[in-house]
Amino acid sequence: MRDVYDVAIIGMGAVGTATGFLLTEFTNVQSVLFLEKENSAGQIASDRRTNSQTRHPFGGELNYTPAAVKAIKRYSDMIPSYANSEYGLGYDILRRTKSGMVLAVGKNEKDYLTRKFHDTVKPAFPNAELMEDKEDIAKLEPYVVKGRKKGEEIGIIKLHADIVDFGALARSFEDNARKHQDKKIDVKFNTRVKRIEEISDEYDLHTDNGGSFSARYLVVSAGSYTLSFAKQLGLGGDFVAFPVAGKFYTSPSVINGKVYTFQEEGVPFAATHADREWDGAVTRYGPTATPTLMFEKNRLDIREFIDNLDPVLLDTVISKKAIRNIMIKNIAYSVPGMGRHLFWKYEARKIVPSIPYADLKPAPEFGGIRTVGINKRTRELKLGEFTLPEVPKDGVNICANMAPSPGASGSLGIAYKNVAKITKALGLEFDDEKFTKVFGKLPVV
């Protein structure tokens, strides 16, 4: 007779492994199964080569509303709490950069920057500073000022910024979960889940190698494939997946930390930013945001693309002016030859005016796919993470996490919300006192 796990987790990125860590460390769960199609944790969206290594929000994302900044900041602040605790010791997870800023160029952007500073950034980041003096800005990031036209107005919001290796974070969560020898913690790598069935009060998971597993509660944190799994279980019918490819360019190292540029409020795609790479060897510029047929980098999945086809996808991109303009611009940046020149002229030089064209190189080793959820009824693009079912339903023991950027930054917060649902559904106990000693008191979920 097949073993039935208390909880099965599909996907071992930052969110899936964080959920397993919180379950094993702070509840009395007795058995947890991790399933991952790669050969180790944190290899897809959480790998530091596929993302910008930013712990959001550091205050540079002006597309976030004040409420979103407050919520994401609370959850992202759990990462340094974890990294500096006994759980994070011995792992190279987080590094503080020399500078962090959001840059405005020209009067219109400066006016917008000023408004967002007072309305959004300052209330969440009391130490943030609004700066317009070029000499002071040059002390932080010399190449942001060097070569800029004399009469060109610029302004910045000065902030603190971290860089995070979210892959290392995921692997540390896995290691800490495995330490509980008094519980049954099984990890299956190179195991792709193909089909999920709900049978009575359990979920049966069928894999590509012929194996099958059962669990009382199911957590799906499978990146771009989460929505597809959710639909197998009758969830997410109101949503369509919108996969977007993020690509990067690099130059010799000229940026000390992170320089974000103007971002339009409500748009779920990051504007171009320049980041110091983890090892300091290069400066990375990007990401672009281009519609794609792929659900993971360099892995064309025609079947998944066809299954996901919906008129809403095209209609949303065409009808929403801000989204349409971003897509057109970024498609242009992807045109061979011409795209590199356009990106250099309109994006890279906005941040580093003196960068020679020859120094800007395509960086295919960086970048990945982020899948945004579109509500088919409202045509709303979901900004960041959300979980299906959106409203808890009796007997539906599932958390299906859609967690594009800034999902990894909020991985512990998303996991905390998952665990709150799991403990209630399975009648488990949560050690709030032990949790609070590490992470502080979190809002009731």
Backbone torsions as a table, in degrees:
resi	resn	phi	psi	omega
1	MET	NA	135.7	-175.7
2	ARG	-70.7	139.6	175.1
3	ASP	-67.0	144.4	175.3
4	VAL	-113.1	117.3	179.1
5	TYR	-80.6	151.5	172.3
6	ASP	-62.2	-47.9	-176.5
7	VAL	-137.4	134.4	170.6
8	ALA	-115.0	137.2	-177.9
9	ILE	-120.9	118.3	177.4
10	ILE	-96.5	116.3	179.4
11	GLY	104.6	123.0	-176.6
12	MET	-116.8	45.0	166.9
13	GLY	-80.5	-165.8	-175.5
14	ALA	-61.5	-38.2	-176.9
15	VAL	-72.9	-46.9	-179.3
16	GLY	-62.5	-45.0	-179.5
17	THR	-70.5	-34.2	176.6
18	ALA	-63.1	-39.3	177.8
19	THR	-62.2	-44.8	178.5
20	GLY	-63.8	-39.3	178.5
21	PHE	-63.1	-49.3	-178.8
22	LEU	-63.8	-37.5	178.5
23	LEU	-62.4	-49.6	-174.2
24	THR	-73.4	-31.4	-174.3
25	GLU	-88.6	-31.9	-170.2
26	PHE	-120.5	2.9	175.6
27	THR	-128.8	173.1	178.1
28	ASN	-97.0	26.1	174.8
29	VAL	-55.6	144.7	-175.9
30	GLN	-105.1	-23.2	-178.1
31	SER	-150.0	132.8	179.8
32	VAL	-136.2	135.1	177.3
33	LEU	-116.6	126.8	172.8
34	PHE	-102.8	133.5	176.1
35	LEU	-124.4	126.3	-176.3
36	GLU	-140.9	130.0	-177.6
37	LYS	-78.5	-17.3	176.2
38	GLU	-88.2	-179.9	-176.5
39	ASN	-91.2	0.7	173.7
40	SER	-163.4	172.3	-178.0
41	ALA	-76.9	155.8	172.0
42	GLY	67.5	34.7	-174.2
43	GLN	-99.0	-11.6	-176.2
44	ILE	-108.1	-104.7	-176.0
45	ALA	-65.4	-26.4	-177.5
46	SER	-84.2	-14.2	178.2
47	ASP	-60.8	134.3	-173.7
48	ARG	-66.9	-14.3	176.5
49	ARG	-80.0	-17.0	-177.6
50	THR	-96.9	-10.7	-179.3
51	ASN	-130.0	177.9	-175.7
52	SER	-90.5	7.3	176.0
53	GLN	61.0	26.1	-177.2
54	THR	-96.4	133.3	171.0
55	ARG	-88.1	102.1	-178.3
56	HIS	-82.9	154.8	-16.6
57	PRO	-89.0	133.7	173.3
58	PHE	-95.5	6.0	176.3
59	GLY	104.8	-4.2	-176.5
60	GLY	-91.1	-7.0	-176.7
61	GLU	-94.8	90.7	-174.4
62	LEU	-76.8	-4.4	176.7
63	ASN	-79.8	-9.4	179.9
64	TYR	-84.0	145.9	173.4
65	THR	-77.5	161.8	176.9
66	PRO	-55.2	-39.9	-179.9
67	ALA	-64.9	-40.6	179.4
68	ALA	-65.7	-41.9	178.9
69	VAL	-59.2	-45.5	-178.0
70	LYS	-62.2	-44.5	-177.4
71	ALA	-68.5	-46.8	-177.5
72	ILE	-66.5	-38.4	-179.1
73	LYS	-62.0	-42.6	-178.5
74	ARG	-60.6	-43.3	-178.9
75	TYR	-75.2	-37.6	-179.7
76	SER	-69.6	-26.4	176.8
77	ASP	-67.2	-13.2	176.4
78	MET	-70.1	-23.2	-177.8
79	ILE	-66.6	-51.2	175.9
80	PRO	-63.7	-32.4	175.4
81	SER	-59.5	-43.4	178.7
82	TYR	-69.3	-47.6	-175.5
83	ALA	-61.4	-32.1	-178.1
84	ASN	-93.4	3.3	179.3
85	SER	-94.4	179.4	177.3
86	GLU	-59.8	-27.0	-178.2
87	TYR	-72.3	-31.9	-176.0
88	GLY	-95.1	-8.8	-178.4
89	LEU	-62.1	135.7	179.6
90	GLY	91.6	-4.5	178.4
91	TYR	-113.3	137.5	178.1
92	ASP	-90.6	83.3	-171.5
93	ILE	-100.8	-44.3	-167.6
94	LEU	-134.6	137.4	175.5
95	ARG	-133.3	140.5	177.5
96	ARG	-86.6	131.9	178.4
97	THR	-86.6	166.3	-179.4
98	LYS	-75.7	-23.3	179.6
99	SER	-156.1	160.3	173.0
100	GLY	-149.4	137.9	-178.2
101	MET	-160.3	158.7	167.3
102	VAL	-116.6	130.5	-170.3
103	LEU	-105.6	134.0	172.4
104	ALA	-117.4	135.6	-179.4
105	VAL	-122.3	122.0	-178.8
106	GLY	92.9	160.4	-173.7
107	LYS	-62.5	-43.3	-177.3
108	ASN	-61.6	-44.8	179.2
109	GLU	-67.5	-36.7	179.3
110	LYS	-64.5	-40.2	178.2
111	ASP	-62.9	-42.5	178.8
112	TYR	-65.2	-42.0	179.3
113	LEU	-59.3	-44.0	-179.3
114	THR	-62.0	-45.0	-179.6
115	ARG	-63.3	-46.1	-179.2
116	LYS	-67.4	-31.0	177.8
117	PHE	-60.2	-48.3	-176.7
118	HIS	-76.0	-36.6	-174.7
119	ASP	-82.6	-35.9	-167.7
120	THR	-118.4	-48.8	-170.1
121	VAL	-80.0	-52.9	-173.7
122	LYS	-59.8	-41.0	178.9
123	PRO	-61.2	-31.0	-179.1
124	ALA	-92.1	-26.8	-177.3
125	PHE	-126.8	83.8	-174.6
126	PRO	-58.2	-25.5	-178.6
127	ASN	-88.1	0.0	178.5
128	ALA	-66.2	147.3	-179.7
129	GLU	-128.3	141.4	173.8
130	LEU	-96.7	122.5	-173.7
131	MET	-130.3	140.1	178.2
132	GLU	-126.4	-15.1	-178.0
133	ASP	-74.2	121.9	-175.5
134	LYS	-65.0	-33.8	179.4
135	GLU	-65.5	-39.5	178.2
136	ASP	-68.7	-38.8	178.5
137	ILE	-64.6	-39.2	-178.9
138	ALA	-64.4	-27.0	177.4
139	LYS	-66.8	-27.9	178.9
140	LEU	-87.0	-48.9	-177.4
141	GLU	-138.7	89.0	-176.3
142	PRO	-55.4	-38.4	-173.8
143	TYR	-78.2	-9.6	172.2
144	VAL	-72.5	-27.1	-178.2
145	VAL	-100.8	-37.0	-176.2
146	LYS	-56.9	127.2	176.7
147	GLY	82.5	1.6	-179.0
148	ARG	-77.5	145.0	-179.7
149	LYS	-58.0	140.6	-172.9
150	LYS	-56.5	-41.5	-175.6
151	GLY	-90.7	3.0	-176.8
152	GLU	-78.2	121.5	-179.5
153	GLU	-79.2	136.8	172.5
154	ILE	-137.4	158.5	174.3
155	GLY	-151.4	157.1	179.0
156	ILE	-137.9	157.3	161.9
157	ILE	-104.1	117.7	-180.0
158	LYS	-85.7	131.6	-175.6
159	LEU	-142.0	169.3	168.5
160	HIS	-92.4	145.8	-179.6
161	ALA	-141.4	145.5	175.0
162	ASP	-112.3	157.2	163.6
163	ILE	-116.6	139.4	-173.6
164	VAL	-126.9	134.1	169.8
165	ASP	-91.1	94.4	-174.9
166	PHE	-69.5	-24.6	174.2
167	GLY	-65.7	-44.9	176.5
168	ALA	-63.5	-36.6	177.4
169	LEU	-60.7	-46.5	179.9
170	ALA	-61.5	-42.5	-179.0
171	ARG	-67.7	-31.4	176.6
172	SER	-70.2	-38.3	175.3
173	PHE	-59.6	-45.0	179.1
174	GLU	-59.1	-48.7	-178.4
175	ASP	-58.7	-43.3	-178.8
176	ASN	-68.3	-32.9	176.5
177	ALA	-68.6	-38.0	-177.7
178	ARG	-68.5	-19.3	-174.9
179	LYS	-68.0	-14.4	-174.8
180	HIS	-84.8	85.7	-176.9
181	GLN	-74.0	-12.2	176.9
182	ASP	-82.2	-3.2	-180.0
183	LYS	-123.4	161.4	177.6
184	LYS	-91.1	102.8	-179.3
185	ILE	-117.6	108.2	-179.0
186	ASP	-112.5	138.4	179.8
187	VAL	-124.6	124.0	-179.7
188	LYS	-118.3	105.1	175.1
189	PHE	-88.8	169.2	-179.6
190	ASN	52.1	36.7	-176.7
191	THR	-129.9	107.7	-178.0
192	ARG	-97.9	125.4	175.2
193	VAL	-78.3	126.2	-179.3
194	LYS	-102.0	-34.8	-172.7
195	ARG	-149.0	142.0	177.9
196	ILE	-122.9	134.2	177.0
197	GLU	-125.1	139.1	172.8
198	GLU	-95.5	116.1	-178.5
199	ILE	-124.5	112.3	-176.9
200	SER	57.4	-122.6	-179.4
201	ASP	-105.8	28.4	178.7
202	GLU	-132.2	166.3	174.8
203	TYR	-119.8	125.4	178.0
204	ASP	-98.8	128.5	-177.8
205	LEU	-112.1	121.0	-178.5
206	HIS	-107.4	129.8	-173.3
207	THR	-107.2	168.7	-176.4
208	ASP	-72.8	-15.3	179.4
209	ASN	-97.7	13.8	176.8
210	GLY	89.6	-6.4	179.5
211	GLY	-79.9	160.8	175.7
212	SER	-147.0	151.0	-176.4
213	PHE	-139.7	158.6	178.5
214	SER	-129.4	149.9	179.6
215	ALA	-150.2	151.5	177.2
216	ARG	-79.4	-28.2	179.1
217	TYR	-135.7	142.8	-175.8
218	LEU	-123.4	128.9	173.1
219	VAL	-114.4	123.4	178.0
220	VAL	-112.4	112.5	176.2
221	SER	-130.5	63.7	-170.1
222	ALA	-105.2	31.7	175.5
223	GLY	59.1	-129.3	-175.9
224	SER	-65.2	-17.1	-177.7
225	TYR	-94.2	-1.7	-177.8
226	THR	-58.4	-45.7	-176.9
227	LEU	-63.8	-37.2	178.4
228	SER	-62.6	-44.0	176.8
229	PHE	-63.9	-42.1	-178.7
230	ALA	-60.8	-37.8	-178.7
231	LYS	-69.3	-25.8	173.8
232	GLN	-62.3	-24.3	-176.5
233	LEU	-106.9	15.7	176.6
234	GLY	79.3	16.5	179.2
235	LEU	-111.2	155.6	172.6
236	GLY	79.2	15.3	179.9
237	GLY	-63.5	-20.5	179.4
238	ASP	-85.4	2.4	-175.0
239	PHE	-123.4	152.6	172.2
240	VAL	-128.4	144.3	-178.6
241	ALA	-86.1	137.1	179.2
242	PHE	-120.6	92.2	-179.1
243	PRO	-77.6	132.3	-177.4
244	VAL	-128.4	128.6	-179.8
245	ALA	-88.9	129.9	175.1
246	GLY	-107.1	121.5	179.8
247	LYS	-118.5	158.6	-176.2
248	PHE	-130.1	158.5	167.7
249	TYR	-118.6	159.8	175.8
250	THR	-132.5	160.2	173.0
251	SER	-141.7	170.9	169.8
252	PRO	-52.8	156.0	-173.6
253	SER	-67.4	113.5	179.8
254	VAL	-129.5	-8.9	-177.6
255	ILE	-111.8	133.4	-177.3
256	ASN	-79.6	-26.6	-175.0
257	GLY	-146.4	-109.2	-179.4
258	LYS	-134.3	129.3	175.9
259	VAL	-123.9	106.0	177.2
260	TYR	-92.8	153.6	177.5
261	THR	-112.4	177.6	-177.6
262	PHE	-51.5	128.4	177.6
263	GLN	-125.7	136.1	-177.7
264	GLU	-79.1	133.4	-176.3
265	GLU	-61.7	135.0	176.6
266	GLY	87.4	-7.9	179.3
267	VAL	-90.1	125.4	-172.2
268	PRO	-85.8	26.4	178.0
269	PHE	-124.9	135.2	-179.2
270	ALA	-71.0	137.5	169.9
271	ALA	-70.6	164.1	-179.2
272	THR	-57.7	135.3	173.4
273	HIS	-136.5	159.4	178.5
274	ALA	-111.8	131.5	-174.3
275	ASP	-131.5	138.3	169.1
276	ARG	-69.5	127.5	179.8
277	GLU	-68.2	158.4	-174.8
278	TRP	-48.9	-46.2	-178.1
279	ASP	-92.1	2.3	178.1
280	GLY	76.1	5.9	-173.7
281	ALA	-73.1	-32.8	-177.0
282	VAL	-141.1	166.7	165.8
283	THR	-102.2	134.7	-179.0
284	ARG	-107.4	135.5	-179.5
285	TYR	-118.5	133.7	178.6
286	GLY	147.6	-159.8	-4.6
287	PRO	-88.2	154.7	165.9
288	THR	-72.2	169.0	179.4
289	ALA	-137.1	98.0	-173.3
290	THR	-122.5	130.4	175.4
291	PRO	-57.0	145.9	-175.1
292	THR	-145.1	157.3	173.8
293	LEU	-84.7	-10.1	-175.6
294	MET	-92.4	147.8	174.9
295	PHE	-105.0	-11.3	169.8
296	GLU	-143.3	152.9	-175.6
297	LYS	-56.6	130.4	175.6
298	ASN	60.9	23.5	179.0
299	ARG	-131.5	90.3	179.3
300	LEU	-67.3	127.7	-177.4
301	ASP	-128.4	83.7	-175.6
302	ILE	-63.4	-40.1	-178.9
303	ARG	-61.6	-46.3	179.8
304	GLU	-64.6	-39.0	179.5
305	PHE	-62.5	-44.7	-179.4
306	ILE	-65.7	-43.2	179.0
307	ASP	-60.5	-28.9	-175.8
308	ASN	-91.5	-8.1	-176.6
309	LEU	-58.8	134.9	179.5
310	ASP	-158.5	136.8	179.0
311	PRO	-55.7	-26.7	-179.5
312	VAL	-59.8	-34.6	-177.2
313	LEU	-58.9	-53.8	-178.6
314	LEU	-69.3	-40.5	-178.7
315	ASP	-61.4	-40.6	-178.8
316	THR	-66.0	-44.3	-178.7
317	VAL	-64.6	-39.3	-177.2
318	ILE	-76.3	-40.8	-171.7
319	SER	-79.5	-26.9	-179.3
320	LYS	-91.5	110.6	-172.0
321	LYS	-57.6	-46.1	-176.8
322	ALA	-62.5	-42.9	179.5
323	ILE	-67.3	-44.4	-179.1
324	ARG	-58.3	-45.6	-178.2
325	ASN	-65.4	-39.4	178.2
326	ILE	-64.4	-42.3	-179.4
327	MET	-64.3	-44.9	179.9
328	ILE	-60.9	-45.4	-179.7
329	LYS	-61.3	-45.0	-175.7
330	ASN	-75.3	-29.2	172.8
331	ILE	-63.6	-39.7	177.0
332	ALA	-60.9	-37.5	179.5
333	TYR	-67.4	-16.6	-178.3
334	SER	-94.0	-6.4	179.4
335	VAL	-68.1	126.3	-179.0
336	PRO	-53.4	136.0	177.7
337	GLY	79.1	-70.5	-177.2
338	MET	-64.3	-36.6	-176.5
339	GLY	-61.2	-42.6	179.2
340	ARG	-60.9	-42.9	-179.2
341	HIS	-64.8	-43.0	179.6
342	LEU	-63.9	-42.7	179.5
343	PHE	-63.3	-42.7	178.1
344	TRP	-60.4	-45.7	-174.4
345	LYS	-69.8	-44.1	-170.0
346	TYR	-103.0	-16.7	-176.8
347	GLU	-116.8	-60.7	-175.8
348	ALA	-62.2	-43.6	-177.5
349	ARG	-73.0	-17.6	174.1
350	LYS	-65.8	-32.7	-179.5
351	ILE	-92.0	-46.9	-179.0
352	VAL	-122.3	87.7	-173.1
353	PRO	-57.9	-28.7	-173.6
354	SER	-92.4	5.2	-176.1
355	ILE	-66.4	123.5	176.2
356	PRO	-69.8	145.7	179.6
357	TYR	-57.0	-39.0	-177.8
358	ALA	-64.9	-22.7	-178.3
359	ASP	-80.3	-17.6	-176.9
360	LEU	-90.1	115.2	-174.8
361	LYS	-119.1	139.7	170.3
362	PRO	-59.7	144.1	-175.9
363	ALA	-127.2	76.7	-177.4
364	PRO	-64.3	-15.9	178.1
365	GLU	-73.0	-14.6	178.1
366	PHE	-108.9	160.7	174.8
367	GLY	104.6	163.9	-178.4
368	GLY	-167.4	-164.9	-178.0
369	ILE	-113.0	133.7	171.7
370	ARG	-120.9	134.0	-177.9
371	THR	-109.4	118.9	179.0
372	VAL	-94.6	140.7	176.6
373	GLY	-89.6	134.4	176.2
374	ILE	-114.0	125.5	175.5
375	ASN	-74.7	118.0	-173.7
376	LYS	-67.6	-28.0	-178.9
377	ARG	-80.1	-42.4	-174.5
378	THR	-100.0	-10.1	-175.0
379	ARG	62.7	21.5	179.7
380	GLU	-82.3	132.8	171.5
381	LEU	-89.1	123.8	-177.6
382	LYS	-73.1	125.5	179.8
383	LEU	-86.8	103.1	179.7
384	GLY	82.9	-152.2	-169.5
385	GLU	-79.3	152.3	165.8
386	PHE	-154.4	160.9	-174.5
387	THR	-124.6	136.1	174.6
388	LEU	-101.7	141.4	-5.7
389	PRO	-69.7	145.5	-178.8
390	GLU	-67.0	-32.4	175.7
391	VAL	-115.6	124.7	-178.8
392	PRO	-54.8	138.7	179.0
393	LYS	-126.3	134.9	178.6
394	ASP	-57.8	132.1	177.4
395	GLY	84.3	-7.5	178.1
396	VAL	-99.1	92.8	-175.3
397	ASN	-93.9	65.2	-176.3
398	ILE	-138.8	138.7	163.8
399	CYS	-121.5	112.2	177.6
400	ALA	-109.3	105.5	-172.1
401	ASN	-93.3	116.1	167.3
402	MET	-93.4	116.2	-171.5
403	ALA	-138.1	61.1	170.7
404	PRO	-69.3	178.0	-179.3
405	SER	-48.9	129.5	10.6
406	PRO	-100.5	43.7	-172.4
407	GLY	-56.2	-45.7	-177.1
408	ALA	-63.1	-34.7	178.6
409	SER	-62.5	-34.4	-179.8
410	GLY	-99.7	20.5	-172.9
411	SER	-57.4	-42.5	179.9
412	LEU	-69.4	-34.3	177.4
413	GLY	-69.5	-41.8	176.2
414	ILE	-62.4	-43.5	178.9
415	ALA	-61.4	-40.8	179.0
416	TYR	-59.5	-41.8	177.8
417	LYS	-67.9	-38.8	175.2
418	ASN	-58.7	-48.3	-175.4
419	VAL	-65.4	-34.7	176.6
420	ALA	-60.1	-39.8	178.5
421	LYS	-70.8	-40.3	-177.6
422	ILE	-65.7	-45.7	-178.7
423	THR	-61.7	-38.2	179.0
424	LYS	-67.8	-43.3	-176.6
425	ALA	-69.5	-36.8	-175.2
426	LEU	-100.7	0.3	179.0
427	GLY	69.5	34.2	179.8
428	LEU	-88.5	164.4	176.2
429	GLU	-104.2	141.6	178.2
430	PHE	-114.4	129.3	-178.3
431	ASP	-84.6	85.2	-175.2
432	ASP	-65.6	-36.6	-178.6
433	GLU	-64.9	-45.0	179.2
434	LYS	-64.4	-42.0	179.4
435	PHE	-63.3	-44.6	-176.6
436	THR	-63.8	-31.4	178.9
437	LYS	-62.4	-28.4	-179.3
438	VAL	-94.0	-46.4	-168.5
439	PHE	-111.4	-5.8	-174.6
440	GLY	79.3	178.9	-178.0
441	LYS	-82.2	128.9	177.6
442	LEU	-105.1	160.1	178.3
443	PRO	-61.3	148.8	175.7
444	VAL	-66.8	133.7	-179.6
445	VAL	-117.6	NA	NA
